[in-house]
Amino acid sequence: MTYEKRIEKAKALLEKIMDPEATMTQSVKDYKAGMEELQKAQKLIEEAKAEIETVEQEHGDGTA
């Protein structure tokens, strides 16, 4: 799943949590799922950053 899709999913879960009709139990489940999506999105950012750094080093353009 792409970074953008993970962020969209996390936003959708946040909207569910903010629903006044949502139960506490469901809100906690949605919160956990949202945090997992954000962690996975963060991992994708870190992987992309590492890939960029590798490319820069291979081309001698590294500024990091």
CHARMM-style PDB file with segment names, atoms N, HN, CA, C and O in Angstrom:
ATOM      1  N   MET     1       0.852  -1.174   0.000  1.00  0.00      PROA
ATOM      2  CA  MET     1       0.000   0.000   0.000  1.00  0.00      PROA
ATOM      3  C   MET     1       0.897   1.237   0.000  1.00  0.00      PROA
ATOM      4  O   MET     1       1.952   1.250   0.635  1.00  0.00      PROA
ATOM      5  N   THR     2       0.472   2.262  -0.710  1.00  0.00      PROA
ATOM      6  HN  THR     2      -0.385   2.252  -1.226  1.00  0.00      PROA
ATOM      7  CA  THR     2       1.282   3.478  -0.821  1.00  0.00      PROA
ATOM      8  C   THR     2       1.167   4.345   0.437  1.00  0.00      PROA
ATOM      9  O   THR     2       0.267   4.178   1.260  1.00  0.00      PROA
ATOM     10  N   TYR     3       2.107   5.266   0.544  1.00  0.00      PROA
ATOM     11  HN  TYR     3       2.838   5.402  -0.125  1.00  0.00      PROA
ATOM     12  CA  TYR     3       2.102   6.227   1.650  1.00  0.00      PROA
ATOM     13  C   TYR     3       0.774   6.983   1.680  1.00  0.00      PROA
ATOM     14  O   TYR     3       0.143   7.120   2.728  1.00  0.00      PROA
ATOM     15  N   GLU     4       0.372   7.463   0.521  1.00  0.00      PROA
ATOM     16  HN  GLU     4       0.884   7.352  -0.330  1.00  0.00      PROA
ATOM     17  CA  GLU     4      -0.858   8.259   0.432  1.00  0.00      PROA
ATOM     18  C   GLU     4      -2.081   7.456   0.885  1.00  0.00      PROA
ATOM     19  O   GLU     4      -2.948   7.980   1.583  1.00  0.00      PROA
ATOM     20  N   LYS     5      -2.146   6.191   0.488  1.00  0.00      PROA
ATOM     21  HN  LYS     5      -1.442   5.765  -0.079  1.00  0.00      PROA
ATOM     22  CA  LYS     5      -3.271   5.334   0.883  1.00  0.00      PROA
ATOM     23  C   LYS     5      -3.275   5.094   2.387  1.00  0.00      PROA
ATOM     24  O   LYS     5      -4.332   5.063   3.015  1.00  0.00      PROA
ATOM     25  N   ARG     6      -2.096   4.927   2.954  1.00  0.00      PROA
ATOM     26  HN  ARG     6      -1.236   4.952   2.443  1.00  0.00      PROA
ATOM     27  CA  ARG     6      -2.011   4.718   4.410  1.00  0.00      PROA
ATOM     28  C   ARG     6      -2.481   5.966   5.163  1.00  0.00      PROA
ATOM     29  O   ARG     6      -3.174   5.857   6.174  1.00  0.00      PROA
ATOM     30  N   ILE     7      -2.107   7.137   4.675  1.00  0.00      PROA
ATOM     31  HN  ILE     7      -1.544   7.225   3.854  1.00  0.00      PROA
ATOM     32  CA  ILE     7      -2.543   8.380   5.314  1.00  0.00      PROA
ATOM     33  C   ILE     7      -4.057   8.537   5.171  1.00  0.00      PROA
ATOM     34  O   ILE     7      -4.730   8.937   6.121  1.00  0.00      PROA
ATOM     35  N   GLU     8      -4.588   8.230   4.012  1.00  0.00      PROA
ATOM     36  HN  GLU     8      -4.041   7.905   3.240  1.00  0.00      PROA
ATOM     37  CA  GLU     8      -6.037   8.293   3.807  1.00  0.00      PROA
ATOM     38  C   GLU     8      -6.766   7.364   4.776  1.00  0.00      PROA
ATOM     39  O   GLU     8      -7.789   7.731   5.356  1.00  0.00      PROA
ATOM     40  N   LYS     9      -6.231   6.170   4.941  1.00  0.00      PROA
ATOM     41  HN  LYS     9      -5.400   5.872   4.470  1.00  0.00      PROA
ATOM     42  CA  LYS     9      -6.846   5.202   5.846  1.00  0.00      PROA
ATOM     43  C   LYS     9      -6.803   5.705   7.285  1.00  0.00      PROA
ATOM     44  O   LYS     9      -7.779   5.566   8.022  1.00  0.00      PROA
ATOM     45  N   ALA    10      -5.686   6.285   7.683  1.00  0.00      PROA
ATOM     46  HN  ALA    10      -4.893   6.398   7.084  1.00  0.00      PROA
ATOM     47  CA  ALA    10      -5.556   6.831   9.035  1.00  0.00      PROA
ATOM     48  C   ALA    10      -6.548   7.982   9.242  1.00  0.00      PROA
ATOM     49  O   ALA    10      -7.157   8.088  10.307  1.00  0.00      PROA
ATOM     50  N   LYS    11      -6.712   8.832   8.245  1.00  0.00      PROA
ATOM     51  HN  LYS    11      -6.218   8.746   7.380  1.00  0.00      PROA
ATOM     52  CA  LYS    11      -7.672   9.936   8.345  1.00  0.00      PROA
ATOM     53  C   LYS    11      -9.098   9.419   8.481  1.00  0.00      PROA
ATOM     54  O   LYS    11      -9.889   9.956   9.255  1.00  0.00      PROA
ATOM     55  N   ALA    12      -9.420   8.375   7.726  1.00  0.00      PROA
ATOM     56  HN  ALA    12      -8.777   7.938   7.097  1.00  0.00      PROA
ATOM     57  CA  ALA    12     -10.763   7.786   7.799  1.00  0.00      PROA
ATOM     58  C   ALA    12     -11.012   7.219   9.192  1.00  0.00      PROA
ATOM     59  O   ALA    12     -12.107   7.352   9.738  1.00  0.00      PROA
ATOM     60  N   LEU    13     -10.000   6.592   9.757  1.00  0.00      PROA
ATOM     61  HN  LEU    13      -9.111   6.484   9.314  1.00  0.00      PROA
ATOM     62  CA  LEU    13     -10.139   6.058  11.112  1.00  0.00      PROA
ATOM     63  C   LEU    13     -10.312   7.180  12.130  1.00  0.00      PROA
ATOM     64  O   LEU    13     -11.080   7.042  13.082  1.00  0.00      PROA
ATOM     65  N   LEU    14      -9.613   8.272  11.937  1.00  0.00      PROA
ATOM     66  HN  LEU    14      -8.989   8.384  11.164  1.00  0.00      PROA
ATOM     67  CA  LEU    14      -9.761   9.418  12.829  1.00  0.00      PROA
ATOM     68  C   LEU    14     -11.187   9.958  12.779  1.00  0.00      PROA
ATOM     69  O   LEU    14     -11.766  10.302  13.809  1.00  0.00      PROA
ATOM     70  N   GLU    15     -11.739  10.030  11.584  1.00  0.00      PROA
ATOM     71  HN  GLU    15     -11.268   9.751  10.747  1.00  0.00      PROA
ATOM     72  CA  GLU    15     -13.119  10.494  11.443  1.00  0.00      PROA
ATOM     73  C   GLU    15     -14.080   9.572  12.190  1.00  0.00      PROA
ATOM     74  O   GLU    15     -15.035  10.035  12.814  1.00  0.00      PROA
ATOM     75  N   LYS    16     -13.822   8.263  12.123  1.00  0.00      PROA
ATOM     76  HN  LYS    16     -13.046   7.887  11.616  1.00  0.00      PROA
ATOM     77  CA  LYS    16     -14.669   7.311  12.837  1.00  0.00      PROA
ATOM     78  C   LYS    16     -14.573   7.524  14.345  1.00  0.00      PROA
ATOM     79  O   LYS    16     -15.577   7.452  15.053  1.00  0.00      PROA
ATOM     80  N   ILE    17     -13.366   7.785  14.830  1.00  0.00      PROA
ATOM     81  HN  ILE    17     -12.550   7.843  14.255  1.00  0.00      PROA
ATOM     82  CA  ILE    17     -13.155   8.005  16.263  1.00  0.00      PROA
ATOM     83  C   ILE    17     -13.916   9.242  16.730  1.00  0.00      PROA
ATOM     84  O   ILE    17     -14.459   9.267  17.834  1.00  0.00      PROA
ATOM     85  N   MET    18     -13.948  10.260  15.887  1.00  0.00      PROA
ATOM     86  HN  MET    18     -13.507  10.240  14.990  1.00  0.00      PROA
ATOM     87  CA  MET    18     -14.583  11.527  16.267  1.00  0.00      PROA
ATOM     88  C   MET    18     -16.111  11.471  16.196  1.00  0.00      PROA
ATOM     89  O   MET    18     -16.783  12.402  16.641  1.00  0.00      PROA
ATOM     90  N   ASP    19     -16.655  10.405  15.651  1.00  0.00      PROA
ATOM     91  HN  ASP    19     -16.110   9.649  15.291  1.00  0.00      PROA
ATOM     92  CA  ASP    19     -18.099  10.233  15.560  1.00  0.00      PROA
ATOM     93  C   ASP    19     -18.666  10.070  16.972  1.00  0.00      PROA
ATOM     94  O   ASP    19     -18.271   9.150  17.688  1.00  0.00      PROA
ATOM     95  N   PRO    20     -19.577  10.941  17.378  1.00  0.00      PROA
ATOM     96  CA  PRO    20     -20.131  10.834  18.736  1.00  0.00      PROA
ATOM     97  C   PRO    20     -20.918   9.542  18.964  1.00  0.00      PROA
ATOM     98  O   PRO    20     -21.175   9.162  20.107  1.00  0.00      PROA
ATOM     99  N   GLU    21     -21.293   8.879  17.892  1.00  0.00      PROA
ATOM    100  HN  GLU    21     -21.084   9.187  16.964  1.00  0.00      PROA
ATOM    101  CA  GLU    21     -22.031   7.617  18.011  1.00  0.00      PROA
ATOM    102  C   GLU    21     -21.097   6.416  18.210  1.00  0.00      PROA
ATOM    103  O   GLU    21     -21.555   5.319  18.530  1.00  0.00      PROA
ATOM    104  N   ALA    22     -19.812   6.622  18.023  1.00  0.00      PROA
ATOM    105  HN  ALA    22     -19.440   7.513  17.763  1.00  0.00      PROA
ATOM    106  CA  ALA    22     -18.856   5.518  18.135  1.00  0.00      PROA
ATOM    107  C   ALA    22     -18.731   5.079  19.592  1.00  0.00      PROA
ATOM    108  O   ALA    22     -18.701   5.902  20.507  1.00  0.00      PROA
ATOM    109  N   THR    23     -18.661   3.769  19.780  1.00  0.00      PROA
ATOM    110  HN  THR    23     -18.686   3.100  19.037  1.00  0.00      PROA
ATOM    111  CA  THR    23     -18.471   3.253  21.136  1.00  0.00      PROA
ATOM    112  C   THR    23     -17.011   3.414  21.547  1.00  0.00      PROA
ATOM    113  O   THR    23     -16.127   3.569  20.704  1.00  0.00      PROA
ATOM    114  N   MET    24     -16.779   3.374  22.832  1.00  0.00      PROA
ATOM    115  HN  MET    24     -17.497   3.248  23.517  1.00  0.00      PROA
ATOM    116  CA  MET    24     -15.414   3.486  23.348  1.00  0.00      PROA
ATOM    117  C   MET    24     -14.570   2.319  22.831  1.00  0.00      PROA
ATOM    118  O   MET    24     -13.423   2.507  22.425  1.00  0.00      PROA
ATOM    119  N   THR    25     -15.138   1.132  22.851  1.00  0.00      PROA
ATOM    120  HN  THR    25     -16.069   0.980  23.181  1.00  0.00      PROA
ATOM    121  CA  THR    25     -14.406  -0.052  22.385  1.00  0.00      PROA
ATOM    122  C   THR    25     -14.008   0.087  20.924  1.00  0.00      PROA
ATOM    123  O   THR    25     -12.864  -0.185  20.560  1.00  0.00      PROA
ATOM    124  N   GLN    26     -14.949   0.509  20.087  1.00  0.00      PROA
ATOM    125  HN  GLN    26     -15.878   0.731  20.382  1.00  0.00      PROA
ATOM    126  CA  GLN    26     -14.642   0.673  18.672  1.00  0.00      PROA
ATOM    127  C   GLN    26     -13.642   1.800  18.457  1.00  0.00      PROA
ATOM    128  O   GLN    26     -12.768   1.694  17.597  1.00  0.00      PROA
ATOM    129  N   SER    27     -13.758   2.870  19.223  1.00  0.00      PROA
ATOM    130  HN  SER    27     -14.469   2.957  19.921  1.00  0.00      PROA
ATOM    131  CA  SER    27     -12.823   3.990  19.100  1.00  0.00      PROA
ATOM    132  C   SER    27     -11.402   3.557  19.437  1.00  0.00      PROA
ATOM    133  O   SER    27     -10.449   3.975  18.778  1.00  0.00      PROA
ATOM    134  N   VAL    28     -11.260   2.725  20.454  1.00  0.00      PROA
ATOM    135  HN  VAL    28     -12.034   2.386  20.989  1.00  0.00      PROA
ATOM    136  CA  VAL    28      -9.926   2.241  20.827  1.00  0.00      PROA
ATOM    137  C   VAL    28      -9.356   1.365  19.710  1.00  0.00      PROA
ATOM    138  O   VAL    28      -8.181   1.489  19.363  1.00  0.00      PROA
ATOM    139  N   LYS    29     -10.180   0.482  19.147  1.00  0.00      PROA
ATOM    140  HN  LYS    29     -11.134   0.381  19.429  1.00  0.00      PROA
ATOM    141  CA  LYS    29      -9.729  -0.361  18.036  1.00  0.00      PROA
ATOM    142  C   LYS    29      -9.318   0.502  16.847  1.00  0.00      PROA
ATOM    143  O   LYS    29      -8.282   0.261  16.226  1.00  0.00      PROA
ATOM    144  N   ASP    30     -10.129   1.501  16.537  1.00  0.00      PROA
ATOM    145  HN  ASP    30     -10.970   1.696  17.042  1.00  0.00      PROA
ATOM    146  CA  ASP    30      -9.820   2.382  15.405  1.00  0.00      PROA
ATOM    147  C   ASP    30      -8.559   3.197  15.678  1.00  0.00      PROA
ATOM    148  O   ASP    30      -7.764   3.436  14.770  1.00  0.00      PROA
ATOM    149  N   TYR    31      -8.378   3.617  16.912  1.00  0.00      PROA
ATOM    150  HN  TYR    31      -9.024   3.423  17.650  1.00  0.00      PROA
ATOM    151  CA  TYR    31      -7.175   4.364  17.278  1.00  0.00      PROA
ATOM    152  C   TYR    31      -5.932   3.500  17.045  1.00  0.00      PROA
ATOM    153  O   TYR    31      -4.957   3.946  16.440  1.00  0.00      PROA
ATOM    154  N   LYS    32      -5.983   2.255  17.534  1.00  0.00      PROA
ATOM    155  HN  LYS    32      -6.776   1.892  18.026  1.00  0.00      PROA
ATOM    156  CA  LYS    32      -4.851   1.344  17.352  1.00  0.00      PROA
ATOM    157  C   LYS    32      -4.569   1.119  15.869  1.00  0.00      PROA
ATOM    158  O   LYS    32      -3.416   1.152  15.438  1.00  0.00      PROA
ATOM    159  N   ALA    33      -5.617   0.893  15.100  1.00  0.00      PROA
ATOM    160  HN  ALA    33      -6.554   0.867  15.450  1.00  0.00      PROA
ATOM    161  CA  ALA    33      -5.448   0.670  13.656  1.00  0.00      PROA
ATOM    162  C   ALA    33      -4.871   1.911  12.989  1.00  0.00      PROA
ATOM    163  O   ALA    33      -4.014   1.800  12.112  1.00  0.00      PROA
ATOM    164  N   GLY    34      -5.329   3.083  13.393  1.00  0.00      PROA
ATOM    165  HN  GLY    34      -6.025   3.173  14.105  1.00  0.00      PROA
ATOM    166  CA  GLY    34      -4.810   4.337  12.837  1.00  0.00      PROA
ATOM    167  C   GLY    34      -3.338   4.530  13.149  1.00  0.00      PROA
ATOM    168  O   GLY    34      -2.564   4.961  12.294  1.00  0.00      PROA
ATOM    169  N   MET    35      -2.952   4.207  14.381  1.00  0.00      PROA
ATOM    170  HN  MET    35      -3.581   3.857  15.076  1.00  0.00      PROA
ATOM    171  CA  MET    35      -1.548   4.335  14.759  1.00  0.00      PROA
ATOM    172  C   MET    35      -0.684   3.361  13.970  1.00  0.00      PROA
ATOM    173  O   MET    35       0.439   3.698  13.595  1.00  0.00      PROA
ATOM    174  N   GLU    36      -1.189   2.159  13.713  1.00  0.00      PROA
ATOM    175  HN  GLU    36      -2.101   1.885  14.018  1.00  0.00      PROA
ATOM    176  CA  GLU    36      -0.453   1.202  12.899  1.00  0.00      PROA
ATOM    177  C   GLU    36      -0.261   1.735  11.480  1.00  0.00      PROA
ATOM    178  O   GLU    36       0.817   1.596  10.902  1.00  0.00      PROA
ATOM    179  N   GLU    37      -1.295   2.338  10.927  1.00  0.00      PROA
ATOM    180  HN  GLU    37      -2.171   2.451  11.397  1.00  0.00      PROA
ATOM    181  CA  GLU    37      -1.191   2.903   9.580  1.00  0.00      PROA
ATOM    182  C   GLU    37      -0.154   4.023   9.544  1.00  0.00      PROA
ATOM    183  O   GLU    37       0.635   4.113   8.603  1.00  0.00      PROA
ATOM    184  N   LEU    38      -0.157   4.871  10.567  1.00  0.00      PROA
ATOM    185  HN  LEU    38      -0.797   4.797  11.332  1.00  0.00      PROA
ATOM    186  CA  LEU    38       0.815   5.968  10.612  1.00  0.00      PROA
ATOM    187  C   LEU    38       2.240   5.438  10.765  1.00  0.00      PROA
ATOM    188  O   LEU    38       3.174   5.985  10.178  1.00  0.00      PROA
ATOM    189  N   GLN    39       2.406   4.385  11.547  1.00  0.00      PROA
ATOM    190  HN  GLN    39       1.648   3.941  12.025  1.00  0.00      PROA
ATOM    191  CA  GLN    39       3.740   3.787  11.694  1.00  0.00      PROA
ATOM    192  C   GLN    39       4.212   3.193  10.375  1.00  0.00      PROA
ATOM    193  O   GLN    39       5.382   3.324  10.012  1.00  0.00      PROA
ATOM    194  N   LYS    40       3.310   2.546   9.664  1.00  0.00      PROA
ATOM    195  HN  LYS    40       2.361   2.439   9.958  1.00  0.00      PROA
ATOM    196  CA  LYS    40       3.666   1.974   8.362  1.00  0.00      PROA
ATOM    197  C   LYS    40       3.989   3.078   7.357  1.00  0.00      PROA
ATOM    198  O   LYS    40       4.894   2.927   6.536  1.00  0.00      PROA
ATOM    199  N   ALA    41       3.253   4.184   7.420  1.00  0.00      PROA
ATOM    200  HN  ALA    41       2.517   4.307   8.086  1.00  0.00      PROA
ATOM    201  CA  ALA    41       3.527   5.319   6.537  1.00  0.00      PROA
ATOM    202  C   ALA    41       4.901   5.910   6.853  1.00  0.00      PROA
ATOM    203  O   ALA    41       5.654   6.265   5.947  1.00  0.00      PROA
ATOM    204  N   GLN    42       5.218   6.013   8.138  1.00  0.00      PROA
ATOM    205  HN  GLN    42       4.606   5.724   8.874  1.00  0.00      PROA
ATOM    206  CA  GLN    42       6.524   6.528   8.552  1.00  0.00      PROA
ATOM    207  C   GLN    42       7.641   5.619   8.038  1.00  0.00      PROA
ATOM    208  O   GLN    42       8.687   6.101   7.602  1.00  0.00      PROA
ATOM    209  N   LYS    43       7.420   4.317   8.089  1.00  0.00      PROA
ATOM    210  HN  LYS    43       6.570   3.925   8.443  1.00  0.00      PROA
ATOM    211  CA  LYS    43       8.424   3.374   7.587  1.00  0.00      PROA
ATOM    212  C   LYS    43       8.644   3.575   6.088  1.00  0.00      PROA
ATOM    213  O   LYS    43       9.777   3.506   5.613  1.00  0.00      PROA
ATOM    214  N   LEU    44       7.566   3.824   5.342  1.00  0.00      PROA
ATOM    215  HN  LEU    44       6.645   3.880   5.727  1.00  0.00      PROA
ATOM    216  CA  LEU    44       7.702   4.083   3.907  1.00  0.00      PROA
ATOM    217  C   LEU    44       8.535   5.339   3.657  1.00  0.00      PROA
ATOM    218  O   LEU    44       9.346   5.372   2.731  1.00  0.00      PROA
ATOM    219  N   ILE    45       8.339   6.368   4.476  1.00  0.00      PROA
ATOM    220  HN  ILE    45       7.680   6.341   5.228  1.00  0.00      PROA
ATOM    221  CA  ILE    45       9.138   7.597   4.348  1.00  0.00      PROA
ATOM    222  C   ILE    45      10.608   7.291   4.612  1.00  0.00      PROA
ATOM    223  O   ILE    45      11.483   7.740   3.871  1.00  0.00      PROA
ATOM    224  N   GLU    46      10.877   6.529   5.665  1.00  0.00      PROA
ATOM    225  HN  GLU    46      10.167   6.164   6.267  1.00  0.00      PROA
ATOM    226  CA  GLU    46      12.262   6.192   6.000  1.00  0.00      PROA
ATOM    227  C   GLU    46      12.918   5.376   4.890  1.00  0.00      PROA
ATOM    228  O   GLU    46      14.086   5.589   4.566  1.00  0.00      PROA
ATOM    229  N   GLU    47      12.168   4.441   4.307  1.00  0.00      PROA
ATOM    230  HN  GLU    47      11.219   4.267   4.569  1.00  0.00      PROA
ATOM    231  CA  GLU    47      12.706   3.635   3.206  1.00  0.00      PROA
ATOM    232  C   GLU    47      13.001   4.505   1.984  1.00  0.00      PROA
ATOM    233  O   GLU    47      14.024   4.331   1.322  1.00  0.00      PROA
ATOM    234  N   ALA    48      12.103   5.437   1.693  1.00  0.00      PROA
ATOM    235  HN  ALA    48      11.272   5.578   2.230  1.00  0.00      PROA
ATOM    236  CA  ALA    48      12.319   6.328   0.553  1.00  0.00      PROA
ATOM    237  C   ALA    48      13.539   7.217   0.789  1.00  0.00      PROA
ATOM    238  O   ALA    48      14.335   7.447  -0.122  1.00  0.00      PROA
ATOM    239  N   LYS    49      13.678   7.708   2.006  1.00  0.00      PROA
ATOM    240  HN  LYS    49      13.032   7.522   2.746  1.00  0.00      PROA
ATOM    241  CA  LYS    49      14.830   8.552   2.343  1.00  0.00      PROA
ATOM    242  C   LYS    49      16.134   7.767   2.180  1.00  0.00      PROA
ATOM    243  O   LYS    49      17.111   8.286   1.638  1.00  0.00      PROA
ATOM    244  N   ALA    50      16.147   6.523   2.646  1.00  0.00      PROA
ATOM    245  HN  ALA    50      15.353   6.101   3.086  1.00  0.00      PROA
ATOM    246  CA  ALA    50      17.344   5.689   2.518  1.00  0.00      PROA
ATOM    247  C   ALA    50      17.663   5.424   1.054  1.00  0.00      PROA
ATOM    248  O   ALA    50      18.829   5.417   0.658  1.00  0.00      PROA
ATOM    249  N   GLU    51      16.637   5.207   0.259  1.00  0.00      PROA
ATOM    250  HN  GLU    51      15.690   5.212   0.580  1.00  0.00      PROA
ATOM    251  CA  GLU    51      16.847   4.969  -1.171  1.00  0.00      PROA
ATOM    252  C   GLU    51      17.425   6.210  -1.847  1.00  0.00      PROA
ATOM    253  O   GLU    51      18.324   6.102  -2.681  1.00  0.00      PROA
ATOM    254  N   ILE    52      16.920   7.368  -1.494  1.00  0.00      PROA
ATOM    255  HN  ILE    52      16.189   7.456  -0.817  1.00  0.00      PROA
ATOM    256  CA  ILE    52      17.431   8.623  -2.062  1.00  0.00      PROA
ATOM    257  C   ILE    52      18.888   8.822  -1.664  1.00  0.00      PROA
ATOM    258  O   ILE    52      19.712   9.211  -2.491  1.00  0.00      PROA
ATOM    259  N   GLU    53      19.205   8.557  -0.406  1.00  0.00      PROA
ATOM    260  HN  GLU    53      18.536   8.241   0.266  1.00  0.00      PROA
ATOM    261  CA  GLU    53      20.582   8.711   0.058  1.00  0.00      PROA
ATOM    262  C   GLU    53      21.517   7.760  -0.690  1.00  0.00      PROA
ATOM    263  O   GLU    53      22.642   8.128  -1.027  1.00  0.00      PROA
ATOM    264  N   THR    54      21.052   6.548  -0.945  1.00  0.00      PROA
ATOM    265  HN  THR    54      20.138   6.249  -0.671  1.00  0.00      PROA
ATOM    266  CA  THR    54      21.859   5.581  -1.693  1.00  0.00      PROA
ATOM    267  C   THR    54      22.122   6.081  -3.108  1.00  0.00      PROA
ATOM    268  O   THR    54      23.250   6.011  -3.596  1.00  0.00      PROA
ATOM    269  N   VAL    55      21.097   6.576  -3.755  1.00  0.00      PROA
ATOM    270  HN  VAL    55      20.180   6.632  -3.358  1.00  0.00      PROA
ATOM    271  CA  VAL    55      21.247   7.096  -5.120  1.00  0.00      PROA
ATOM    272  C   VAL    55      22.211   8.275  -5.134  1.00  0.00      PROA
ATOM    273  O   VAL    55      23.062   8.378  -6.017  1.00  0.00      PROA
ATOM    274  N   GLU    56      22.074   9.161  -4.157  1.00  0.00      PROA
ATOM    275  HN  GLU    56      21.382   9.077  -3.440  1.00  0.00      PROA
ATOM    276  CA  GLU    56      22.970  10.322  -4.092  1.00  0.00      PROA
ATOM    277  C   GLU    56      24.416   9.883  -3.898  1.00  0.00      PROA
ATOM    278  O   GLU    56      25.324  10.446  -4.510  1.00  0.00      PROA
ATOM    279  N   GLN    57      24.634   8.885  -3.054  1.00  0.00      PROA
ATOM    280  HN  GLN    57      23.896   8.428  -2.557  1.00  0.00      PROA
ATOM    281  CA  GLN    57      25.992   8.399  -2.813  1.00  0.00      PROA
ATOM    282  C   GLN    57      26.560   7.742  -4.063  1.00  0.00      PROA
ATOM    283  O   GLN    57      27.741   7.907  -4.370  1.00  0.00      PROA
ATOM    284  N   GLU    58      25.736   7.004  -4.779  1.00  0.00      PROA
ATOM    285  HN  GLU    58      24.777   6.869  -4.529  1.00  0.00      PROA
ATOM    286  CA  GLU    58      26.193   6.342  -6.002  1.00  0.00      PROA
ATOM    287  C   GLU    58      26.584   7.347  -7.076  1.00  0.00      PROA
ATOM    288  O   GLU    58      27.451   7.075  -7.906  1.00  0.00      PROA
ATOM    289  N   HSD    59      25.946   8.496  -7.057  1.00  0.00      PROA
ATOM    290  HN  HSD    59      25.242   8.717  -6.382  1.00  0.00      PROA
ATOM    291  CA  HSD    59      26.196   9.506  -8.079  1.00  0.00      PROA
ATOM    292  C   HSD    59      27.136  10.606  -7.573  1.00  0.00      PROA
ATOM    293  O   HSD    59      27.402  11.578  -8.279  1.00  0.00      PROA
ATOM    294  N   GLY    60      27.634  10.440  -6.343  1.00  0.00      PROA
ATOM    295  HN  GLY    60      27.418   9.650  -5.770  1.00  0.00      PROA
ATOM    296  CA  GLY    60      28.566  11.414  -5.816  1.00  0.00      PROA
ATOM    297  C   GLY    60      27.960  12.764  -5.510  1.00  0.00      PROA
ATOM    298  O   GLY    60      28.674  13.756  -5.358  1.00  0.00      PROA
ATOM    299  N   ASP    61      26.626  12.804  -5.418  1.00  0.00      PROA
ATOM    300  HN  ASP    61      26.046  11.998  -5.542  1.00  0.00      PROA
ATOM    301  CA  ASP    61      25.940  14.068  -5.137  1.00  0.00      PROA
ATOM    302  C   ASP    61      25.530  14.178  -3.680  1.00  0.00      PROA
ATOM    303  O   ASP    61      24.822  15.115  -3.310  1.00  0.00      PROA
ATOM    304  N   GLY    62      25.956  13.247  -2.852  1.00  0.00      PROA
ATOM    305  HN  GLY    62      26.530  12.486  -3.153  1.00  0.00      PROA
ATOM    306  CA  GLY    62      25.494  13.193  -1.466  1.00  0.00      PROA
ATOM    307  C   GLY    62      25.733  14.474  -0.714  1.00  0.00      PROA
ATOM    308  O   GLY    62      26.859  14.966  -0.653  1.00  0.00      PROA
ATOM    309  N   THR    63      24.697  15.010  -0.152  1.00  0.00      PROA
ATOM    310  HN  THR    63      23.781  14.611  -0.202  1.00  0.00      PROA
ATOM    311  CA  THR    63      24.814  16.198   0.682  1.00  0.00      PROA
ATOM    312  C   THR    63      24.461  15.866   2.114  1.00  0.00      PROA
ATOM    313  O   THR    63      24.498  16.737   2.983  1.00  0.00      PROA
ATOM    314  N   ALA    64      24.117  14.607   2.372  1.00  0.00      PROA
ATOM    315  HN  ALA    64      24.086  13.899   1.666  1.00  0.00      PROA
ATOM    316  CA  ALA    64      23.713  14.187   3.714  1.00  0.00      PROA
ATOM    317  C   ALA    64      24.907  13.903   4.577  1.00  0.00      PROA
ATOM    318  OT1 ALA    64      24.752  13.536   5.742  1.00  0.00      PROA
TER     319      ALA     64
END
